Amino acid sequence: MSKIHAVVLAAGQGTRMKSKLYKVLHPVCGKPMVQHVTDTLAAMKVDDVVVVVGHGAEAVRATLGDRVAYALQSEQLGTAHAVQQAVPHLLDKEGTTFILYGDVPLLSEETLRALLAFHEEQHAAATVLTADMADPTGYGRIIRNEAGEVLRIVEHKDASEEQRAIREINTGIYCFDNKKLITALSQVKNDNVQGEYYVTDCIGILRDAGEKVVAYVAKDADETMGVNDRVQLAQAESYMRRRINERHMRNGVTIQDPASTYIEADVVIGPDTHILPGTHLRGKTTVGADCTLGPQADLRDMTIADRVTISYSVLVESTVGENVTVGPYAYVRPGSEIAAEVKIGDFVELKNAKIGKGSKVPHLSYVGDAEIGENVNIGCGTITVNYDGEKKHKTIVGNDVFIGCNSNLVAPVTIGEGAYVAAGSTITHNVPEDALAIARERQVNKSGYATKLPRKKKK
C-alpha cells in the first residue's frame, strides 16, 4: 500500500455556533469534533496528518498537541486556498491524500478505509465521497458519465431542473493522488462571485487533463454530516451516542434503555455488564465485566473492576476494585482508591481516600485525605476532619478497626490496628493498637430541670 496523507480543514470561525469556543472544538460525546477526525486517522495509521488552522489556532494546537502537523490559513479564501497552505508538508511525496473537515466528526474508520480502497482499485486521480440524500437541496450534485466516472460537480444554485433531481451529492470529502492534487491546486482560480478558491474546481481541472475521477457512495449518509450550528451539534451527538451504544451492545453489554444512556467515545466496558437508565460514562472510564451501573450513575475518568454495583452516585478520577458496591447517593471525588469487597453506602463522600479490602463506609460519612485499612467499619456520621483552614492533613486507620457512629477523627491522627473508637468521640490524639478510645464529656442528668423551662411552664 502506498503512503497515506491527510489534510484536515479546521480554520473556520463557525459564527453560526454563536460561541466563544471555536467550532471544531465543540465536543461530541465528550471529545472535540476535530479530535474525532484526527483520532480516526491515527487508528488508520495515516502517515502524515496536517491540520489547517486559522481562527482559534492556539486552542486547536493545545487540544491536538504534537500528534499532527499544522498549517496556518491566516485569511479564509476558500477550501482550495486552505489546502494550499498544507502543500509544503506534502511536496514531493508519493501516495494518496485525504481531504477532510474538522467539523465532520461522524465519519468512521470503516467508511474512510472503503473510500481509500475504492480509490486505489480504480487507479483514480481523485475520488469523491458522495451520499444519496432524500432531500439534496443545497448540495452540489454529482454528474457522472455512462461509465460511472465523475464528469463534474454542479452546485445547487447552478443546477438545471434535471440535475436537481439527482440525489447523489458531494460531501466535500476526497481522496487525491497527492502529486496530482498539488498540480491541480496550482491551477485553481477565484473567478467566481465569492472570489474564493474551491477544492471542487480540482475535479474539473483533473477531468480536463484527461485524468480519471470517480465517486464512492457512503453507505450511511448521516456519517458525512457537517456541524455548523447548535442544532446540528445536537444531531451529531445523538447519532454518535447511538453508534457508541450499539457498539457496546454488540460487544456483550446490556443497555436497558439506550435512549437515556450517555457513553462517551473513549469509554471501555467489559462483557455482561448491565447499564441502567440515566447513566453517564465519561472521559477515559474503563468498566470491567459483570458490573451493574445505574440507575443514574455518573462516572468520569474512572477505572472500575469486575462485579461492581454503582447506583445513583457520582464517581470521578478514582479506582474501584472487584465486588464493590457504591451508593445510592455516594460521591467519590478525585484521587480515591477503593479496594475489593468494599461497601460505600448512601450519602457517603470520599476524597483522596484509600479504602482497604473488605472495609465498610455504610452511610452519612465523609472520608477525605485518609488511608483506611482492611476490614474496617466506619460508623454512621463519621467525619475525618482534614482541613485546619490552611492545610489538609491525613487520617490513617489501621486494619480491623471499628469506628463508632458520629465520630470526628481530627487529622493528623492515626488509629492503630484492632482499635475501637466509641460512638460520639472526637479523636485528637493517636489511638494505640487494640485500644478503646473514648473522647466525649461524661453524661450528667439534672433531675427536674426541664420543669423550669418556659415551654414546660406554659402547660
Backbone torsions as a table, in degrees:
resi	resn	phi	psi	omega
1	MET	NA	139.9	-179.8
2	SER	-74.3	169.3	178.1
3	LYS	-63.5	144.1	-180.0
4	ILE	-117.5	132.0	178.3
5	HIS	-124.3	164.0	178.0
6	ALA	-149.2	140.3	172.2
7	VAL	-117.0	123.0	-179.6
8	VAL	-110.2	118.0	-177.8
9	LEU	-86.2	117.1	-174.5
10	ALA	-143.1	34.9	-174.1
11	ALA	-97.7	-11.8	-174.0
12	GLY	-70.8	150.4	-179.2
13	GLN	-79.1	-34.4	179.6
14	GLY	73.7	54.7	-175.5
15	THR	-62.8	-28.1	-178.5
16	ARG	-70.5	-15.1	175.0
17	MET	-71.6	-22.2	-178.4
18	LYS	51.0	58.1	-173.5
19	SER	-146.1	149.5	172.8
20	LYS	-77.6	-14.5	176.1
21	LEU	-85.7	129.0	-178.2
22	TYR	-62.7	144.2	-166.8
23	LYS	-52.5	-49.9	-172.7
24	VAL	-69.5	-9.0	178.6
25	LEU	-95.5	-3.1	174.3
26	HIS	-65.9	132.7	-174.6
27	PRO	-80.3	147.3	168.6
28	VAL	-126.0	119.2	-175.4
29	CYS	50.2	46.5	170.7
30	GLY	84.8	3.3	-177.0
31	LYS	-136.0	136.1	177.8
32	PRO	-54.3	143.5	-176.5
33	MET	-53.0	-46.8	-176.6
34	VAL	-64.3	-30.0	178.9
35	GLN	-71.3	-32.4	173.0
36	HIS	-56.1	-43.6	-177.7
37	VAL	-65.9	-49.6	-177.0
38	THR	-69.0	-32.9	176.5
39	ASP	-66.0	-37.8	176.6
40	THR	-63.9	-41.9	177.9
41	LEU	-65.9	-37.1	177.2
42	ALA	-64.6	-39.4	177.8
43	ALA	-63.3	-29.5	178.1
44	MET	-83.9	-4.3	-178.5
45	LYS	58.6	43.0	175.3
46	VAL	-63.6	136.6	-172.6
47	ASP	-69.4	-44.8	-177.7
48	ASP	-132.7	126.7	175.6
49	VAL	-121.4	121.4	178.4
50	VAL	-115.7	121.6	177.4
51	VAL	-101.4	121.4	179.1
52	VAL	-87.6	117.0	-176.2
53	VAL	-114.1	158.1	177.7
54	GLY	-151.8	-94.8	173.8
55	HIS	-62.8	132.0	177.8
56	GLY	68.9	27.6	-174.7
57	ALA	-55.7	-44.9	-176.4
58	GLU	-66.4	-37.3	179.0
59	ALA	-66.7	-39.6	177.3
60	VAL	-65.3	-43.7	177.8
61	ARG	-60.6	-41.7	179.9
62	ALA	-63.8	-33.0	-179.7
63	THR	-74.8	-45.4	-173.5
64	LEU	-90.5	-22.3	178.1
65	GLY	67.0	-150.8	-174.6
66	ASP	-95.7	18.2	178.5
67	ARG	-74.3	-16.7	-178.4
68	VAL	-133.4	165.8	171.6
69	ALA	-94.3	163.2	-176.7
70	TYR	-129.3	147.1	170.9
71	ALA	-131.2	138.2	-175.8
72	LEU	-99.4	125.5	172.0
73	GLN	-107.0	93.0	-174.2
74	SER	-70.4	-31.6	172.9
75	GLU	-117.1	136.7	179.3
76	GLN	-90.8	97.8	-175.8
77	LEU	-115.1	28.8	177.1
78	GLY	111.1	166.3	-174.5
79	THR	-67.9	-39.5	178.7
80	ALA	-66.0	-39.0	176.7
81	HIS	-61.2	-39.1	178.0
82	ALA	-63.2	-45.5	-179.9
83	VAL	-65.2	-35.2	178.8
84	GLN	-58.5	-30.2	179.9
85	GLN	-67.6	-22.2	-180.0
86	ALA	-89.6	-8.3	-174.9
87	VAL	-56.6	-40.4	178.9
88	PRO	-55.3	-27.3	178.4
89	HIS	-80.1	-14.6	-172.6
90	LEU	-112.4	-7.8	-175.9
91	LEU	-56.7	139.0	174.0
92	ASP	63.5	18.8	179.3
93	LYS	-103.7	135.4	175.1
94	GLU	-83.2	164.3	171.9
95	GLY	113.7	-161.7	-173.5
96	THR	-114.6	140.9	179.7
97	THR	-121.4	124.0	170.3
98	PHE	-79.7	144.6	164.9
99	ILE	-117.1	117.9	-175.3
100	LEU	-128.8	176.5	-176.8
101	TYR	-128.9	139.1	-179.6
102	GLY	-70.8	-11.6	178.4
103	ASP	-107.6	22.8	174.4
104	VAL	-121.6	78.4	-169.2
105	PRO	-83.4	-10.4	-171.5
106	LEU	-89.0	-9.2	-176.0
107	LEU	-62.9	123.8	-173.5
108	SER	-91.0	160.6	175.7
109	GLU	-60.7	-38.4	-179.3
110	GLU	-61.1	-42.3	179.9
111	THR	-67.0	-43.2	179.7
112	LEU	-65.7	-38.0	177.3
113	ARG	-65.2	-39.7	178.8
114	ALA	-66.0	-41.3	177.1
115	LEU	-60.9	-45.4	-179.7
116	LEU	-63.5	-44.3	-179.4
117	ALA	-62.5	-42.8	179.2
118	PHE	-63.6	-43.8	179.0
119	HIS	-56.9	-45.0	-176.9
120	GLU	-73.8	-36.3	177.5
121	GLU	-62.8	-36.6	-177.5
122	GLN	-82.6	-8.7	-176.6
123	HIS	51.3	44.5	-174.3
124	ALA	-88.8	154.8	171.4
125	ALA	-77.3	-32.2	178.2
126	ALA	-150.7	144.2	174.6
127	THR	-129.5	127.3	-179.6
128	VAL	-96.2	130.6	170.8
129	LEU	-81.8	121.4	-177.7
130	THR	-117.3	171.4	177.9
131	ALA	-144.0	146.7	176.0
132	ASP	-92.3	113.8	-174.7
133	MET	-111.2	131.5	176.6
134	ALA	-62.4	-37.5	176.1
135	ASP	-124.5	95.5	-175.7
136	PRO	-86.2	11.1	-176.8
137	THR	-54.0	129.5	176.8
138	GLY	93.6	-11.9	-177.6
139	TYR	-99.4	153.3	172.7
140	GLY	-70.3	136.5	-178.1
141	ARG	-94.3	146.7	178.9
142	ILE	-91.5	120.5	177.4
143	ILE	-103.7	117.0	-177.8
144	ARG	-108.4	158.9	171.4
145	ASN	-94.0	-175.8	-176.2
146	GLU	-64.4	-26.7	178.9
147	ALA	-81.4	-2.5	179.5
148	GLY	87.9	0.8	178.1
149	GLU	-78.1	157.2	-179.1
150	VAL	-82.8	122.4	175.5
151	LEU	-85.3	-45.4	-179.2
152	ARG	-168.2	171.3	175.1
153	ILE	-117.3	123.8	-177.7
154	VAL	-109.0	122.3	178.8
155	GLU	-67.2	151.4	-175.2
156	HIS	-54.4	-44.0	-175.9
157	LYS	-67.8	-22.8	-179.3
158	ASP	-98.5	-4.2	-172.9
159	ALA	-81.1	146.5	173.7
160	SER	-76.3	171.0	178.1
161	GLU	-59.1	-40.9	179.2
162	GLU	-63.2	-42.9	-179.3
163	GLN	-69.2	-33.6	179.5
164	ARG	-68.1	-19.3	176.9
165	ALA	-75.4	-12.8	178.1
166	ILE	-71.0	132.4	-177.9
167	ARG	-97.8	-10.1	179.2
168	GLU	-82.2	121.4	-173.8
169	ILE	-119.5	159.9	176.5
170	ASN	-83.2	123.7	178.1
171	THR	-83.8	-12.8	-176.4
172	GLY	84.6	6.1	-179.8
173	ILE	-108.5	134.9	-171.0
174	TYR	-139.4	158.2	160.2
175	CYS	-115.7	133.1	177.1
176	PHE	-127.8	145.9	160.3
177	ASP	-61.3	124.7	-168.3
178	ASN	-58.6	-48.6	-176.4
179	LYS	-67.8	-35.0	178.7
180	LYS	-71.7	-31.1	174.6
181	LEU	-63.2	-46.7	-178.0
182	ILE	-62.2	-40.2	177.9
183	THR	-63.6	-45.5	-179.0
184	ALA	-65.2	-38.4	179.8
185	LEU	-60.2	-35.3	-178.8
186	SER	-68.8	-13.9	-177.9
187	GLN	-104.9	-3.5	-179.0
188	VAL	-69.8	135.6	179.5
189	LYS	-116.8	164.7	-179.0
190	ASN	-112.7	33.8	-179.5
191	ASP	-84.1	65.4	177.4
192	ASN	-137.0	172.7	-174.8
193	VAL	-58.5	-37.9	-177.1
194	GLN	-81.0	-14.9	-177.7
195	GLY	66.1	33.1	-177.3
196	GLU	-118.7	166.3	-178.8
197	TYR	-105.4	124.3	-172.2
198	TYR	-115.6	138.2	177.1
199	VAL	-62.2	-32.7	-179.3
200	THR	-57.4	-27.6	178.6
201	ASP	-65.3	-24.2	178.0
202	CYS	-62.5	-30.6	179.5
203	ILE	-63.5	-49.8	178.6
204	GLY	-63.4	-38.6	179.8
205	ILE	-62.2	-43.4	179.7
206	LEU	-68.3	-39.7	178.5
207	ARG	-63.7	-42.0	179.6
208	ASP	-64.1	-25.4	178.7
209	ALA	-86.8	3.8	178.1
210	GLY	83.7	13.6	-179.0
211	GLU	-83.9	158.3	-179.0
212	LYS	-87.9	126.1	177.2
213	VAL	-125.0	125.8	-176.8
214	VAL	-126.8	176.1	-179.9
215	ALA	-136.2	142.7	175.7
216	TYR	-117.6	126.3	-177.0
217	VAL	-87.7	122.4	177.5
218	ALA	-63.6	138.0	179.4
219	LYS	-68.0	-30.9	179.8
220	ASP	-125.3	106.5	-177.1
221	ALA	-61.8	-28.4	-177.7
222	ASP	-62.8	-27.8	179.4
223	GLU	-60.5	-26.0	-173.4
224	THR	-91.6	5.6	-175.8
225	MET	-67.8	129.8	171.9
226	GLY	-89.8	156.1	-178.2
227	VAL	-112.2	115.8	-178.4
228	ASN	-117.5	-17.4	179.3
229	ASP	-149.0	-179.6	-175.0
230	ARG	-68.3	-28.9	177.8
231	VAL	-65.1	-48.3	179.1
232	GLN	-67.2	-31.2	175.7
233	LEU	-61.4	-43.8	178.1
234	ALA	-65.4	-37.2	177.6
235	GLN	-64.9	-41.2	178.1
236	ALA	-64.7	-40.8	177.6
237	GLU	-60.0	-45.4	-178.8
238	SER	-63.3	-44.0	-179.7
239	TYR	-62.9	-49.1	-176.3
240	MET	-67.3	-38.3	178.3
241	ARG	-61.4	-41.5	177.1
242	ARG	-62.6	-42.6	-179.9
243	ARG	-65.4	-41.9	178.5
244	ILE	-62.9	-47.1	-179.4
245	ASN	-61.4	-41.9	179.5
246	GLU	-63.7	-38.9	178.5
247	ARG	-61.5	-44.5	179.5
248	HIS	-65.8	-41.3	179.4
249	MET	-62.8	-40.1	178.4
250	ARG	-69.5	-18.2	177.0
251	ASN	-94.9	11.1	171.5
252	GLY	102.1	13.8	178.2
253	VAL	-99.1	133.8	175.2
254	THR	-91.2	121.5	175.4
255	ILE	-115.9	108.0	-171.3
256	GLN	-62.1	-42.1	-179.6
257	ASP	-137.7	89.2	-177.5
258	PRO	-56.1	-30.6	-176.8
259	ALA	-66.5	-23.8	-179.0
260	SER	-114.0	20.4	-179.6
261	THR	-117.4	129.9	-173.1
262	TYR	-121.2	106.6	-177.7
263	ILE	-120.2	123.0	-177.9
264	GLU	-80.2	170.1	-163.8
265	ALA	-63.8	-34.6	-172.9
266	ASP	-97.9	9.6	-179.2
267	VAL	-74.2	139.5	176.9
268	VAL	-117.0	132.5	-177.2
269	ILE	-132.6	133.0	178.8
270	GLY	-78.4	165.8	-177.2
271	PRO	-69.6	155.6	178.2
272	ASP	63.1	19.7	170.0
273	THR	-86.2	140.8	179.6
274	HIS	-108.0	128.0	177.4
275	ILE	-110.4	118.1	-177.0
276	LEU	-95.9	163.8	-170.9
277	PRO	-56.5	149.5	175.5
278	GLY	79.9	9.4	-176.0
279	THR	-87.1	139.4	176.3
280	HIS	-120.3	123.0	175.5
281	LEU	-117.5	118.2	-167.8
282	ARG	-123.6	162.3	171.1
283	GLY	62.5	-136.2	-176.4
284	LYS	-96.3	31.0	-178.0
285	THR	-62.2	135.6	175.0
286	THR	-122.8	127.5	-177.7
287	VAL	-120.0	135.1	179.8
288	GLY	-77.7	-163.6	-178.1
289	ALA	-90.5	157.2	171.9
290	ASP	60.4	30.4	176.8
291	CYS	-92.5	160.6	169.8
292	THR	-125.7	116.4	-177.5
293	LEU	-117.4	122.0	179.8
294	GLY	105.5	179.1	2.5
295	PRO	-64.2	152.5	171.5
296	GLN	53.3	50.8	168.6
297	ALA	-93.9	135.6	-178.5
298	ASP	-124.3	108.1	-174.4
299	LEU	-120.3	133.1	175.6
300	ARG	-132.7	127.6	177.8
301	ASP	50.8	47.5	-178.6
302	MET	-105.4	153.0	169.5
303	THR	-117.3	112.8	-174.8
304	ILE	-115.2	125.0	179.4
305	ALA	-79.4	-170.1	-176.5
306	ASP	-75.7	153.5	171.3
307	ARG	58.2	45.6	177.9
308	VAL	-105.5	139.4	176.6
309	THR	-118.3	125.9	-179.4
310	ILE	-134.6	125.2	179.6
311	SER	-134.8	141.1	174.4
312	TYR	47.2	46.2	-174.1
313	SER	-140.8	159.8	178.8
314	VAL	-117.4	126.9	179.8
315	LEU	-131.5	133.2	-173.2
316	VAL	-136.1	128.4	168.4
317	GLU	47.9	52.0	-178.1
318	SER	-144.4	177.5	179.1
319	THR	-124.3	147.6	-179.2
320	VAL	-132.3	127.5	-179.0
321	GLY	-82.0	-175.5	-176.0
322	GLU	-68.7	150.1	172.0
323	ASN	57.5	38.8	178.8
324	VAL	-101.5	145.3	169.7
325	THR	-117.1	136.9	179.9
326	VAL	-131.3	128.2	175.3
327	GLY	101.4	-178.2	6.4
328	PRO	-77.6	159.3	172.4
329	TYR	62.7	43.8	172.9
330	ALA	-101.4	157.3	178.3
331	TYR	-132.2	110.3	178.8
332	VAL	-105.4	111.3	-174.8
333	ARG	-92.6	170.3	-172.7
334	PRO	-55.2	147.1	174.7
335	GLY	85.9	7.0	-178.9
336	SER	-89.7	145.6	178.0
337	GLU	-129.2	113.5	-178.3
338	ILE	-107.3	116.0	-177.3
339	ALA	-77.4	-179.6	-175.8
340	ALA	-65.2	150.1	170.2
341	GLU	62.5	29.3	178.4
342	VAL	-93.6	149.2	171.3
343	LYS	-115.5	122.4	172.4
344	ILE	-113.8	110.6	-169.4
345	GLY	-93.1	-156.9	-172.3
346	ASP	-75.1	140.2	177.5
347	PHE	55.7	43.4	174.5
348	VAL	-109.5	137.0	176.0
349	GLU	-120.6	129.2	174.8
350	LEU	-116.2	142.3	174.9
351	LYS	-145.9	119.7	179.1
352	ASN	50.5	46.9	-175.3
353	ALA	-121.0	139.2	173.8
354	LYS	-106.3	122.0	-178.9
355	ILE	-112.2	118.3	-174.6
356	GLY	-74.0	166.0	-175.5
357	LYS	-55.1	132.7	173.8
358	GLY	76.9	3.8	-179.0
359	SER	-81.3	161.6	-177.1
360	LYS	-132.6	131.0	169.7
361	VAL	-124.2	81.4	-164.2
362	PRO	-69.3	-36.9	-174.6
363	HIS	-170.1	149.7	167.5
364	LEU	55.5	46.4	-178.9
365	SER	-133.5	154.0	171.8
366	TYR	-120.2	122.8	178.7
367	VAL	-124.8	104.3	-177.7
368	GLY	-128.0	142.5	-179.9
369	ASP	51.0	55.9	-172.8
370	ALA	-139.1	153.1	170.2
371	GLU	-120.1	112.9	-178.2
372	ILE	-106.6	127.4	-177.4
373	GLY	-72.6	-164.3	-178.3
374	GLU	-86.5	149.5	175.1
375	ASN	54.3	41.1	177.7
376	VAL	-97.7	140.0	173.0
377	ASN	-110.3	119.5	177.8
378	ILE	-100.8	112.1	-175.3
379	GLY	-69.2	161.3	-178.2
380	CYS	-55.9	133.6	175.4
381	GLY	81.7	12.1	-179.7
382	THR	-76.5	139.1	179.9
383	ILE	-127.6	130.6	166.0
384	THR	-89.7	114.9	-174.8
385	VAL	-87.4	93.9	-166.0
386	ASN	-100.7	-9.0	-170.7
387	TYR	-124.1	125.9	-179.1
388	ASP	-99.8	11.3	-177.4
389	GLY	100.7	-18.7	178.3
390	GLU	-128.6	-41.8	-175.0
391	LYS	-130.0	155.6	172.8
392	LYS	-92.3	143.3	-178.9
393	HIS	-128.3	156.3	-172.6
394	LYS	-100.8	142.3	170.4
395	THR	-107.5	132.0	178.0
396	ILE	-120.5	126.1	-180.0
397	VAL	-122.1	123.1	-178.3
398	GLY	-73.8	-179.2	179.9
399	ASN	-67.3	152.0	171.1
400	ASP	59.0	32.3	178.3
401	VAL	-91.6	146.0	174.0
402	PHE	-116.9	121.1	177.9
403	ILE	-107.4	117.6	-178.6
404	GLY	-70.7	164.9	-177.1
405	CYS	-60.8	150.4	175.0
406	ASN	55.7	43.5	176.5
407	SER	-99.9	143.9	173.5
408	ASN	-112.7	121.1	178.2
409	LEU	-104.3	102.6	-171.6
410	VAL	-87.1	106.7	-175.6
411	ALA	-76.4	152.7	2.2
412	PRO	-79.0	131.7	-178.6
413	VAL	-154.1	148.9	178.8
414	THR	-125.5	130.7	175.1
415	ILE	-105.7	116.0	-175.4
416	GLY	-68.3	162.9	-177.8
417	GLU	-58.1	141.2	175.2
418	GLY	72.2	4.4	-177.1
419	ALA	-78.1	160.4	174.4
420	TYR	-119.6	139.9	172.5
421	VAL	-117.0	121.7	-176.9
422	ALA	-68.6	147.3	179.8
423	ALA	-55.9	141.6	176.5
424	GLY	79.3	9.5	-177.2
425	SER	-85.6	146.6	169.1
426	THR	-112.3	106.8	-171.6
427	ILE	-94.2	119.1	-179.8
428	THR	-116.2	-8.6	179.7
429	HIS	-126.0	155.7	179.2
430	ASN	-58.4	147.2	178.8
431	VAL	-111.9	122.8	-179.1
432	PRO	-66.1	165.3	176.2
433	GLU	-57.4	140.7	173.4
434	ASP	61.3	15.0	179.1
435	ALA	-91.2	160.4	169.8
436	LEU	-106.6	122.3	179.4
437	ALA	-104.5	124.6	175.2
438	ILE	-123.9	119.6	-177.8
439	ALA	-135.9	77.8	179.6
440	ARG	-155.9	157.4	178.3
441	GLU	-67.1	143.0	175.1
442	ARG	-65.9	138.2	-179.8
443	GLN	-68.9	134.9	176.5
444	VAL	-124.3	125.3	176.8
445	ASN	-104.3	126.1	178.3
446	LYS	-108.2	104.6	-174.0
447	SER	-61.7	134.4	175.0
448	GLY	73.5	0.5	-175.0
449	TYR	-64.6	-34.9	-175.3
450	ALA	-63.8	-26.8	-178.7
451	THR	-69.5	-16.9	179.9
452	LYS	-85.6	-9.2	-176.4
453	LEU	-76.6	149.8	-176.8
454	PRO	-54.7	-42.1	-176.4
455	ARG	-65.8	-28.8	178.3
456	LYS	-75.0	-38.2	-177.9
457	LYS	-65.4	-30.8	179.8
458	LYS	-62.6	-25.2	179.3
459	LYS	-77.2	NA	NA
